[in-house]
Amino acid sequence: MDVTLLKWSLLVLKVFLPITVTAGQQKKLQSISIPSAASNSGELPLPDFDSGWFPLISQHRSYSITNIPHNLGEVPLLVDVRVKVLDGPNKGYIFKATGGVPRDDDENTKYGGVVYIYNDKSFIISSPNAYNALQKVGSAVYTEQGPYYTGPNQQISHSVAVNARAWLAKTLPPPDFKRSVSVKAGNLSLPSENYIEEEHGLNEYPPMVIARLKFTSYETWMSECVGGNFITYTHGGNPPNSYIVYGFNNKMIRVWVDSMFNAFLFVGNDGYQYRPSTKYGTVEMFAWARKSFTPPYMSMVSKLGPGVLNEQLEQTHQTMSTNSFTRAWVRPDTGPNAGFMFEGRGSMASSPYHRDDVCTYGGLVYAYNEHMIRFWRPSDSYNGGLVCVSKGFGYGVNSQLSLDADVLVASWLLPDVFMKYPADFTNIKETCRKTSLP
């Protein structure tokens, strides 16, 4: 076994003991009422696991990845991995970690974001780390105000705080729709293995949708599907695309898989430090109706894009606490996916090269605190857009590039009882300050 892989597989770096809630505690704590700012406030049950906050440092040979046991004995149904910025113009803001790898490190352009996978035993969470030591261009947090993305600021940060939370199926209401479909990456697969279209039958926009990939090997690891192509590589798997795209509307869920030569569903050993990889797997889809799953405490509709007058890339969003469960989506009003919602993320990647006939890169990047939410969107100069479903995925079925789109934001509150486990960010920052980059 490679010595580097052995080191990261044994690494467990935590500042706080993980928080596991027993069934008795769950029932007692759920009876605690919490104040809400609106009559339609939505709450999530307490998570069955909360890791506390711990440091992660990109481009560091030891601290760029961590394995966090959750000890739940089964694969959680709902997970939330958050990245808190410790310095710079986005200090205190929360970015969402992503279930897909944005790109590898072979191209000399900057990228950023924290990636996670999970199974019935643990989370593996990784920040960028150069595999071949040639291009150390990735960082845990990367935001751009430049040629590829437009946003409220620009930042590169290697040291962050990361938190993982997990909910078991028994803790959540039963989903009103669930489906599992086998998928296979590559141009030798069947069209039904590269493009999925499943009617959920709810006749409304579900307040909660989960789409995730179950690996066929490596101890049933799970990765979350993402709401748009990061970068669409067309070089026959080198470098690879390492994600699955999904979107949903009030009728159905759509899933797109890389359908190009020598493709992967997930691979992350170049630019990140993941050993598990797979070309085969099962996409699991879950959706809840509004009557079953408490609607969000707050939702907001805006519009972003180069064609939007008086575009607001920073807006008020009162979540009351960064302990909330917050999500953002983009929704185009034209094209083959008009009305479909595509989930935003906290990872940013781009390319100056025209790599796909439809779109090269895209997606909404967002971050939030207790009072504000910030957005970054692709510019209109390099074949990128808020909605990017490339021709190289799903054999090009319903591929789309949209520069302008509606943005929707929703937050669910969690009982403030978990605030008695505060993150000691002073200690985290001190750990990061004393740890020099290689």
SULKAHU-V700215 format. One record per residue. N is the residue number from 1. RES is the residue in three letters. SS is DSSP state (A for helix, B for strand, O for the rest). PSI is psi in degrees with one decimal (999 if undefined). OMEGA is omega in whole degrees, -180 to 180 (none if undefined). Layout:
n=N res=RES ss=SS psi=PSI omega=OMEGA
n=N res=RES ss=SS psi=PSI omega=OMEGA
This chain:
n=1 res=MET ss=O psi=140.1 omega=178
n=2 res=ASP ss=O psi=133.7 omega=-176
n=3 res=VAL ss=A psi=-39.8 omega=-180
n=4 res=THR ss=A psi=-43.2 omega=179
n=5 res=LEU ss=A psi=-37.8 omega=178
n=6 res=LEU ss=A psi=-40.8 omega=-179
n=7 res=LYS ss=A psi=-47.8 omega=-177
n=8 res=TRP ss=A psi=-29.1 omega=179
n=9 res=SER ss=A psi=-25.4 omega=180
n=10 res=LEU ss=A psi=-9.2 omega=-174
n=11 res=LEU ss=O psi=125.2 omega=171
n=12 res=VAL ss=O psi=107.1 omega=-176
n=13 res=LEU ss=O psi=111.5 omega=-179
n=14 res=LYS ss=O psi=144.2 omega=176
n=15 res=VAL ss=O psi=-32.5 omega=-180
n=16 res=PHE ss=O psi=153.4 omega=172
n=17 res=LEU ss=O psi=141.1 omega=177
n=18 res=PRO ss=O psi=151.9 omega=-178
n=19 res=ILE ss=B psi=113.3 omega=177
n=20 res=THR ss=B psi=127.6 omega=-174
n=21 res=VAL ss=O psi=127.7 omega=177
n=22 res=THR ss=O psi=166.6 omega=-179
n=23 res=ALA ss=A psi=-40.2 omega=179
n=24 res=GLY ss=A psi=-44.1 omega=178
n=25 res=GLN ss=A psi=-39.1 omega=180
n=26 res=GLN ss=A psi=-48.4 omega=-178
n=27 res=LYS ss=A psi=-40.9 omega=-179
n=28 res=LYS ss=A psi=-44.6 omega=-177
n=29 res=LEU ss=A psi=-31.2 omega=179
n=30 res=GLN ss=A psi=-18.6 omega=179
n=31 res=SER ss=O psi=-9.7 omega=180
n=32 res=ILE ss=O psi=123.9 omega=179
n=33 res=SER ss=O psi=147.1 omega=179
n=34 res=ILE ss=O psi=146.4 omega=-180
n=35 res=PRO ss=O psi=146.6 omega=178
n=36 res=SER ss=O psi=153.3 omega=-178
n=37 res=ALA ss=O psi=-4.7 omega=-179
n=38 res=ALA ss=O psi=153.9 omega=-177
n=39 res=SER ss=O psi=-23.2 omega=-179
n=40 res=ASN ss=O psi=30.5 omega=-177
n=41 res=SER ss=O psi=139.9 omega=180
n=42 res=GLY ss=O psi=144.1 omega=-180
n=43 res=GLU ss=B psi=145.4 omega=168
n=44 res=LEU ss=O psi=147.9 omega=172
n=45 res=PRO ss=O psi=161.9 omega=174
n=46 res=LEU ss=O psi=140.8 omega=176
n=47 res=PRO ss=O psi=149.9 omega=176
n=48 res=ASP ss=O psi=-15.5 omega=178
n=49 res=PHE ss=B psi=135.6 omega=174
n=50 res=ASP ss=B psi=120.6 omega=-172
n=51 res=SER ss=B psi=-13.1 omega=-163
n=52 res=GLY ss=B psi=-177.7 omega=-179
n=53 res=TRP ss=B psi=143.5 omega=180
n=54 res=PHE ss=B psi=158.0 omega=-177
n=55 res=PRO ss=B psi=147.4 omega=174
n=56 res=LEU ss=B psi=136.5 omega=-176
n=57 res=ILE ss=B psi=112.1 omega=180
n=58 res=SER ss=O psi=153.5 omega=-180
n=59 res=GLN ss=O psi=26.0 omega=175
n=60 res=HIS ss=O psi=133.9 omega=-172
n=61 res=ARG ss=O psi=-21.4 omega=-179
n=62 res=SER ss=O psi=-37.1 omega=-170
n=63 res=TYR ss=O psi=9.8 omega=-179
n=64 res=SER ss=O psi=-7.0 omega=-179
n=65 res=ILE ss=B psi=150.1 omega=177
n=66 res=THR ss=B psi=148.7 omega=176
n=67 res=ASN ss=B psi=119.9 omega=-176
n=68 res=ILE ss=B psi=106.5 omega=175
n=69 res=PRO ss=B psi=134.7 omega=175
n=70 res=HIS ss=O psi=-17.3 omega=172
n=71 res=ASN ss=O psi=32.6 omega=180
n=72 res=LEU ss=O psi=-16.0 omega=177
n=73 res=GLY ss=O psi=-0.2 omega=177
n=74 res=GLU ss=O psi=165.9 omega=179
n=75 res=VAL ss=O psi=122.7 omega=177
n=76 res=PRO ss=O psi=153.1 omega=-180
n=77 res=LEU ss=O psi=-42.3 omega=-179
n=78 res=LEU ss=B psi=131.7 omega=178
n=79 res=VAL ss=B psi=157.3 omega=179
n=80 res=ASP ss=B psi=114.5 omega=178
n=81 res=VAL ss=B psi=120.1 omega=-173
n=82 res=ARG ss=B psi=148.1 omega=-179
n=83 res=VAL ss=B psi=119.9 omega=-180
n=84 res=LYS ss=B psi=130.5 omega=-178
n=85 res=VAL ss=B psi=135.4 omega=-174
n=86 res=LEU ss=O psi=-10.1 omega=-177
n=87 res=ASP ss=O psi=179.5 omega=173
n=88 res=GLY ss=O psi=-169.8 omega=-174
n=89 res=PRO ss=O psi=-18.0 omega=178
n=90 res=ASN ss=O psi=22.6 omega=-180
n=91 res=LYS ss=O psi=130.2 omega=179
n=92 res=GLY ss=O psi=-10.3 omega=180
n=93 res=TYR ss=O psi=151.6 omega=179
n=94 res=ILE ss=B psi=126.3 omega=171
n=95 res=PHE ss=B psi=146.8 omega=178
n=96 res=LYS ss=B psi=126.8 omega=171
n=97 res=ALA ss=O psi=160.5 omega=-173
n=98 res=THR ss=B psi=154.5 omega=180
n=99 res=GLY ss=O psi=-3.4 omega=178
n=100 res=GLY ss=O psi=152.9 omega=180
n=101 res=VAL ss=B psi=122.0 omega=-176
n=102 res=PRO ss=O psi=-42.2 omega=-179
n=103 res=ARG ss=O psi=173.2 omega=174
n=104 res=ASP ss=O psi=-169.9 omega=-172
n=105 res=ASP ss=O psi=15.7 omega=-173
n=106 res=ASP ss=O psi=-16.2 omega=179
n=107 res=GLU ss=O psi=133.1 omega=-174
n=108 res=ASN ss=O psi=56.6 omega=171
n=109 res=THR ss=O psi=149.3 omega=-173
n=110 res=LYS ss=O psi=149.8 omega=175
n=111 res=TYR ss=B psi=168.9 omega=-180
n=112 res=GLY ss=B psi=165.7 omega=177
n=113 res=GLY ss=O psi=151.7 omega=177
n=114 res=VAL ss=O psi=137.7 omega=-176
n=115 res=VAL ss=B psi=146.4 omega=179
n=116 res=TYR ss=B psi=151.2 omega=165
n=117 res=ILE ss=B psi=165.8 omega=-176
n=118 res=TYR ss=B psi=161.0 omega=174
n=119 res=ASN ss=O psi=-155.4 omega=-177
n=120 res=ASP ss=O psi=-1.8 omega=-178
n=121 res=LYS ss=O psi=-38.0 omega=-169
n=122 res=SER ss=B psi=172.5 omega=167
n=123 res=PHE ss=B psi=143.3 omega=163
n=124 res=ILE ss=B psi=121.7 omega=-176
n=125 res=ILE ss=B psi=128.2 omega=-175
n=126 res=SER ss=B psi=141.7 omega=168
n=127 res=SER ss=O psi=167.6 omega=-177
n=128 res=PRO ss=O psi=141.5 omega=175
n=129 res=ASN ss=B psi=122.7 omega=-174
n=130 res=ALA ss=O psi=127.9 omega=-179
n=131 res=TYR ss=O psi=-42.7 omega=-177
n=132 res=ASN ss=O psi=7.0 omega=176
n=133 res=ALA ss=O psi=17.1 omega=180
n=134 res=LEU ss=O psi=-37.9 omega=-175
n=135 res=GLN ss=O psi=87.6 omega=177
n=136 res=LYS ss=O psi=65.3 omega=-174
n=137 res=VAL ss=O psi=-3.0 omega=-179
n=138 res=GLY ss=B psi=148.4 omega=179
n=139 res=SER ss=B psi=159.6 omega=-179
n=140 res=ALA ss=O psi=-38.9 omega=175
n=141 res=VAL ss=B psi=128.2 omega=174
n=142 res=TYR ss=B psi=121.0 omega=173
n=143 res=THR ss=B psi=148.6 omega=-175
n=144 res=GLU ss=O psi=143.4 omega=171
n=145 res=GLN ss=O psi=72.0 omega=-169
n=146 res=GLY ss=O psi=-144.6 omega=-173
n=147 res=PRO ss=O psi=-27.5 omega=-174
n=148 res=TYR ss=O psi=-34.0 omega=180
n=149 res=TYR ss=B psi=151.0 omega=175
n=150 res=THR ss=B psi=132.5 omega=-179
n=151 res=GLY ss=B psi=-177.8 omega=-176
n=152 res=PRO ss=O psi=-17.9 omega=-179
n=153 res=ASN ss=O psi=175.4 omega=177
n=154 res=GLN ss=O psi=135.9 omega=-177
n=155 res=GLN ss=B psi=142.4 omega=170
n=156 res=ILE ss=B psi=119.1 omega=179
n=157 res=SER ss=B psi=132.2 omega=178
n=158 res=HIS ss=O psi=-34.0 omega=-175
n=159 res=SER ss=B psi=122.4 omega=-179
n=160 res=VAL ss=B psi=170.5 omega=170
n=161 res=ALA ss=B psi=139.1 omega=-175
n=162 res=VAL ss=B psi=143.0 omega=-179
n=163 res=ASN ss=B psi=138.0 omega=177
n=164 res=ALA ss=B psi=133.8 omega=177
n=165 res=ARG ss=B psi=152.1 omega=-177
n=166 res=ALA ss=B psi=140.4 omega=177
n=167 res=TRP ss=B psi=130.5 omega=175
n=168 res=LEU ss=O psi=160.5 omega=180
n=169 res=ALA ss=A psi=-36.8 omega=-178
n=170 res=LYS ss=A psi=-18.9 omega=-180
n=171 res=THR ss=A psi=-25.7 omega=-178
n=172 res=LEU ss=O psi=158.7 omega=172
n=173 res=PRO ss=O psi=149.1 omega=178
n=174 res=PRO ss=O psi=135.0 omega=179
n=175 res=PRO ss=O psi=145.8 omega=178
n=176 res=ASP ss=O psi=-14.7 omega=177
n=177 res=PHE ss=B psi=134.6 omega=172
n=178 res=LYS ss=B psi=140.7 omega=-178
n=179 res=ARG ss=B psi=145.0 omega=176
n=180 res=SER ss=B psi=130.7 omega=-178
n=181 res=VAL ss=B psi=131.1 omega=177
n=182 res=SER ss=B psi=137.6 omega=179
n=183 res=VAL ss=B psi=156.2 omega=179
n=184 res=LYS ss=B psi=129.7 omega=-180
n=185 res=ALA ss=O psi=150.4 omega=173
n=186 res=GLY ss=O psi=164.0 omega=-176
n=187 res=ASN ss=O psi=-2.7 omega=177
n=188 res=LEU ss=O psi=0.7 omega=180
n=189 res=SER ss=O psi=164.5 omega=177
n=190 res=LEU ss=O psi=152.4 omega=176
n=191 res=PRO ss=A psi=-34.5 omega=180
n=192 res=SER ss=A psi=-15.8 omega=178
n=193 res=GLU ss=A psi=-9.3 omega=-179
n=194 res=ASN ss=A psi=-23.9 omega=-179
n=195 res=TYR ss=B psi=126.0 omega=-178
n=196 res=ILE ss=B psi=136.2 omega=174
n=197 res=GLU ss=B psi=106.5 omega=-175
n=198 res=GLU ss=B psi=124.1 omega=175
n=199 res=GLU ss=B psi=128.1 omega=180
n=200 res=HIS ss=O psi=-14.9 omega=173
n=201 res=GLY ss=O psi=12.3 omega=-177
n=202 res=LEU ss=O psi=-19.9 omega=-179
n=203 res=ASN ss=O psi=34.0 omega=175
n=204 res=GLU ss=O psi=162.8 omega=174
n=205 res=TYR ss=O psi=118.6 omega=180
n=206 res=PRO ss=O psi=138.7 omega=176
n=207 res=PRO ss=O psi=-19.9 omega=179
n=208 res=MET ss=B psi=127.5 omega=176
n=209 res=VAL ss=B psi=136.1 omega=175
n=210 res=ILE ss=B psi=130.0 omega=172
n=211 res=ALA ss=B psi=122.9 omega=-175
n=212 res=ARG ss=B psi=158.0 omega=180
n=213 res=LEU ss=B psi=128.9 omega=172
n=214 res=LYS ss=B psi=118.8 omega=-180
n=215 res=PHE ss=B psi=152.1 omega=177
n=216 res=THR ss=O psi=-8.0 omega=-179
n=217 res=SER ss=O psi=-167.4 omega=177
n=218 res=TYR ss=O psi=50.7 omega=171
n=219 res=GLU ss=O psi=42.4 omega=175
n=220 res=THR ss=O psi=48.5 omega=175
n=221 res=TRP ss=O psi=150.7 omega=178
n=222 res=MET ss=B psi=139.4 omega=168
n=223 res=SER ss=B psi=146.5 omega=-178
n=224 res=GLU ss=B psi=140.8 omega=173
n=225 res=CYS ss=O psi=157.5 omega=-175
n=226 res=VAL ss=B psi=163.1 omega=-173
n=227 res=GLY ss=O psi=41.3 omega=178
n=228 res=GLY ss=O psi=157.0 omega=-180
n=229 res=ASN ss=O psi=133.4 omega=171
n=230 res=PHE ss=O psi=-80.2 omega=170
n=231 res=ILE ss=B psi=135.6 omega=179
n=232 res=THR ss=O psi=101.3 omega=177
n=233 res=TYR ss=O psi=138.3 omega=-178
n=234 res=THR ss=O psi=28.0 omega=-174
n=235 res=HIS ss=O psi=29.8 omega=178
n=236 res=GLY ss=O psi=41.7 omega=176
n=237 res=GLY ss=O psi=3.2 omega=178
n=238 res=ASN ss=O psi=100.7 omega=-2
n=239 res=PRO ss=O psi=158.5 omega=-176
n=240 res=PRO ss=O psi=159.7 omega=164
n=241 res=ASN ss=O psi=136.1 omega=-172
n=242 res=SER ss=B psi=59.6 omega=-180
n=243 res=TYR ss=O psi=164.7 omega=174
n=244 res=ILE ss=O psi=138.6 omega=-177
n=245 res=VAL ss=B psi=140.9 omega=176
n=246 res=TYR ss=B psi=159.8 omega=174
n=247 res=GLY ss=B psi=164.2 omega=-179
n=248 res=PHE ss=B psi=157.2 omega=172
n=249 res=ASN ss=O psi=-156.5 omega=-177
n=250 res=ASN ss=O psi=1.1 omega=-179
n=251 res=LYS ss=O psi=-35.6 omega=-168
n=252 res=MET ss=B psi=171.0 omega=173
n=253 res=ILE ss=B psi=133.8 omega=176
n=254 res=ARG ss=B psi=143.4 omega=-180
n=255 res=VAL ss=B psi=134.3 omega=179
n=256 res=TRP ss=B psi=131.7 omega=-180
n=257 res=VAL ss=O psi=146.1 omega=178
n=258 res=ASP ss=B psi=120.5 omega=-177
n=259 res=SER ss=O psi=22.6 omega=-179
n=260 res=MET ss=O psi=172.4 omega=-176
n=261 res=PHE ss=O psi=135.6 omega=174
n=262 res=ASN ss=O psi=41.6 omega=-175
n=263 res=ALA ss=O psi=163.3 omega=176
n=264 res=PHE ss=O psi=157.1 omega=168
n=265 res=LEU ss=O psi=-37.8 omega=178
n=266 res=PHE ss=B psi=131.4 omega=172
n=267 res=VAL ss=O psi=134.1 omega=-174
n=268 res=GLY ss=O psi=37.1 omega=-178
n=269 res=ASN ss=O psi=6.6 omega=179
n=270 res=ASP ss=O psi=106.5 omega=-174
n=271 res=GLY ss=B psi=-25.6 omega=170
n=272 res=TYR ss=O psi=-174.3 omega=-174
n=273 res=GLN ss=O psi=39.0 omega=-179
n=274 res=TYR ss=O psi=131.7 omega=174
n=275 res=ARG ss=O psi=-42.9 omega=-179
n=276 res=PRO ss=O psi=139.9 omega=174
n=277 res=SER ss=O psi=158.4 omega=179
n=278 res=THR ss=B psi=148.1 omega=172
n=279 res=LYS ss=O psi=-8.2 omega=-179
n=280 res=TYR ss=B psi=151.5 omega=178
n=281 res=GLY ss=B psi=-171.1 omega=179
n=282 res=THR ss=B psi=126.8 omega=174
n=283 res=VAL ss=B psi=121.8 omega=177
n=284 res=GLU ss=B psi=130.6 omega=-179
n=285 res=MET ss=B psi=136.4 omega=179
n=286 res=PHE ss=B psi=142.9 omega=176
n=287 res=ALA ss=B psi=145.4 omega=180
n=288 res=TRP ss=B psi=140.0 omega=173
n=289 res=ALA ss=O psi=160.6 omega=-179
n=290 res=ARG ss=O psi=-31.7 omega=-180
n=291 res=LYS ss=O psi=-20.9 omega=-176
n=292 res=SER ss=O psi=-38.2 omega=-176
n=293 res=PHE ss=O psi=125.7 omega=-176
n=294 res=THR ss=O psi=124.2 omega=178
n=295 res=PRO ss=O psi=161.1 omega=-177
n=296 res=PRO ss=O psi=152.4 omega=179
n=297 res=TYR ss=O psi=-33.0 omega=-178
n=298 res=MET ss=B psi=137.0 omega=174
n=299 res=SER ss=B psi=153.7 omega=-176
n=300 res=MET ss=B psi=140.0 omega=178
n=301 res=VAL ss=B psi=129.8 omega=178
n=302 res=SER ss=B psi=-177.0 omega=175
n=303 res=LYS ss=B psi=134.2 omega=-180
n=304 res=LEU ss=B psi=158.4 omega=176
n=305 res=GLY ss=O psi=161.0 omega=-179
n=306 res=PRO ss=O psi=-19.6 omega=179
n=307 res=GLY ss=O psi=6.4 omega=-177
n=308 res=VAL ss=O psi=124.0 omega=176
n=309 res=LEU ss=O psi=142.6 omega=179
n=310 res=ASN ss=O psi=46.0 omega=180
n=311 res=GLU ss=O psi=132.7 omega=-178
n=312 res=GLN ss=O psi=100.0 omega=-179
n=313 res=LEU ss=O psi=-2.0 omega=174
n=314 res=GLU ss=B psi=123.0 omega=-173
n=315 res=GLN ss=B psi=158.5 omega=176
n=316 res=THR ss=B psi=135.1 omega=177
n=317 res=HIS ss=O psi=100.0 omega=-174
n=318 res=GLN ss=O psi=94.7 omega=176
n=319 res=THR ss=O psi=-9.8 omega=-178
n=320 res=MET ss=O psi=-26.3 omega=-178
n=321 res=SER ss=O psi=141.6 omega=173
n=322 res=THR ss=O psi=-1.6 omega=175
n=323 res=ASN ss=O psi=-1.8 omega=-179
n=324 res=SER ss=O psi=167.3 omega=173
n=325 res=PHE ss=B psi=107.8 omega=-171
n=326 res=THR ss=B psi=137.1 omega=178
n=327 res=ARG ss=B psi=151.5 omega=176
n=328 res=ALA ss=B psi=146.6 omega=180
n=329 res=TRP ss=B psi=156.9 omega=168
n=330 res=VAL ss=B psi=148.3 omega=-177
n=331 res=ARG ss=B psi=108.4 omega=179
n=332 res=PRO ss=O psi=151.6 omega=177
n=333 res=ASP ss=O psi=6.1 omega=175
n=334 res=THR ss=O psi=171.3 omega=176
n=335 res=GLY ss=O psi=177.8 omega=-177
n=336 res=PRO ss=O psi=-16.6 omega=177
n=337 res=ASN ss=O psi=28.6 omega=178
n=338 res=ALA ss=O psi=130.6 omega=-179
n=339 res=GLY ss=O psi=-7.5 omega=177
n=340 res=PHE ss=O psi=145.5 omega=180
n=341 res=MET ss=B psi=130.2 omega=-180
n=342 res=PHE ss=B psi=124.8 omega=-172
n=343 res=GLU ss=B psi=137.9 omega=174
n=344 res=GLY ss=O psi=174.7 omega=-177
n=345 res=ARG ss=B psi=179.5 omega=-180
n=346 res=GLY ss=O psi=15.1 omega=-178
n=347 res=SER ss=O psi=142.4 omega=-177
n=348 res=MET ss=B psi=130.1 omega=176
n=349 res=ALA ss=O psi=148.6 omega=-178
n=350 res=SER ss=O psi=173.7 omega=-180
n=351 res=SER ss=O psi=140.8 omega=177
n=352 res=PRO ss=O psi=-4.3 omega=-175
n=353 res=TYR ss=O psi=143.1 omega=177
n=354 res=HIS ss=O psi=96.9 omega=-170
n=355 res=ARG ss=O psi=-15.1 omega=-176
n=356 res=ASP ss=O psi=146.3 omega=-177
n=357 res=ASP ss=O psi=-23.2 omega=-179
n=358 res=VAL ss=O psi=-58.0 omega=180
n=359 res=CYS ss=O psi=144.9 omega=-179
n=360 res=THR ss=O psi=-42.3 omega=-179
n=361 res=TYR ss=B psi=167.5 omega=179
n=362 res=GLY ss=B psi=-168.6 omega=179
n=363 res=GLY ss=O psi=155.4 omega=177
n=364 res=LEU ss=O psi=131.3 omega=172
n=365 res=VAL ss=B psi=134.5 omega=-179
n=366 res=TYR ss=B psi=158.7 omega=176
n=367 res=ALA ss=B psi=152.1 omega=-175
n=368 res=TYR ss=B psi=159.1 omega=166
n=369 res=ASN ss=O psi=-158.1 omega=-176
n=370 res=GLU ss=O psi=-21.0 omega=-170
n=371 res=HIS ss=O psi=-22.7 omega=-172
n=372 res=MET ss=B psi=157.8 omega=171
n=373 res=ILE ss=B psi=138.4 omega=-177
n=374 res=ARG ss=B psi=145.5 omega=-178
n=375 res=PHE ss=B psi=144.1 omega=170
n=376 res=TRP ss=B psi=134.6 omega=-179
n=377 res=ARG ss=B psi=154.4 omega=177
n=378 res=PRO ss=B psi=146.9 omega=175
n=379 res=SER ss=O psi=177.4 omega=-179
n=380 res=ASP ss=O psi=24.6 omega=-174
n=381 res=SER ss=O psi=-20.6 omega=-171
n=382 res=TYR ss=O psi=40.8 omega=174
n=383 res=ASN ss=O psi=37.5 omega=177
n=384 res=GLY ss=B psi=159.9 omega=179
n=385 res=GLY ss=B psi=166.6 omega=178
n=386 res=LEU ss=O psi=-36.2 omega=174
n=387 res=VAL ss=B psi=120.6 omega=179
n=388 res=CYS ss=B psi=106.7 omega=171
n=389 res=VAL ss=B psi=103.4 omega=-167
n=390 res=SER ss=O psi=161.1 omega=179
n=391 res=LYS ss=O psi=-25.3 omega=-179
n=392 res=GLY ss=O psi=-1.9 omega=178
n=393 res=PHE ss=B psi=141.8 omega=177
n=394 res=GLY ss=A psi=29.6 omega=-177
n=395 res=TYR ss=A psi=26.3 omega=176
n=396 res=GLY ss=A psi=5.9 omega=180
n=397 res=VAL ss=O psi=126.3 omega=179
n=398 res=ASN ss=O psi=34.7 omega=174
n=399 res=SER ss=O psi=152.6 omega=-172
n=400 res=GLN ss=B psi=144.0 omega=168
n=401 res=LEU ss=B psi=124.3 omega=175
n=402 res=SER ss=B psi=123.6 omega=179
n=403 res=LEU ss=O psi=-39.1 omega=-179
n=404 res=ASP ss=O psi=145.4 omega=179
n=405 res=ALA ss=B psi=156.3 omega=171
n=406 res=ASP ss=B psi=148.9 omega=176
n=407 res=VAL ss=B psi=129.4 omega=179
n=408 res=LEU ss=B psi=139.2 omega=-179
n=409 res=VAL ss=B psi=138.1 omega=179
n=410 res=ALA ss=B psi=146.5 omega=178
n=411 res=SER ss=B psi=137.9 omega=169
n=412 res=TRP ss=B psi=138.9 omega=178
n=413 res=LEU ss=B psi=152.9 omega=171
n=414 res=LEU ss=O psi=148.7 omega=179
n=415 res=PRO ss=O psi=138.0 omega=-176
n=416 res=ASP ss=A psi=-1.4 omega=179
n=417 res=VAL ss=A psi=-29.3 omega=-179
n=418 res=PHE ss=A psi=-8.8 omega=177
n=419 res=MET ss=A psi=-11.9 omega=177
n=420 res=LYS ss=A psi=-1.7 omega=172
n=421 res=TYR ss=O psi=66.7 omega=-175
n=422 res=PRO ss=O psi=149.5 omega=175
n=423 res=ALA ss=O psi=125.9 omega=179
n=424 res=ASP ss=O psi=81.8 omega=-176
n=425 res=PHE ss=A psi=-21.3 omega=176
n=426 res=THR ss=A psi=-45.3 omega=179
n=427 res=ASN ss=A psi=-38.6 omega=180
n=428 res=ILE ss=A psi=-46.1 omega=180
n=429 res=LYS ss=A psi=-34.5 omega=179
n=430 res=GLU ss=A psi=-39.6 omega=176
n=431 res=THR ss=A psi=-45.5 omega=-179
n=432 res=CYS ss=A psi=-36.2 omega=-178
n=433 res=ARG ss=A psi=-37.1 omega=-177
n=434 res=LYS ss=A psi=-8.5 omega=-178
n=435 res=THR ss=O psi=106.8 omega=-178
n=436 res=SER ss=O psi=147.7 omega=177
n=437 res=LEU ss=O psi=147.8 omega=-179
n=438 res=PRO ss=O psi=999 omega=none
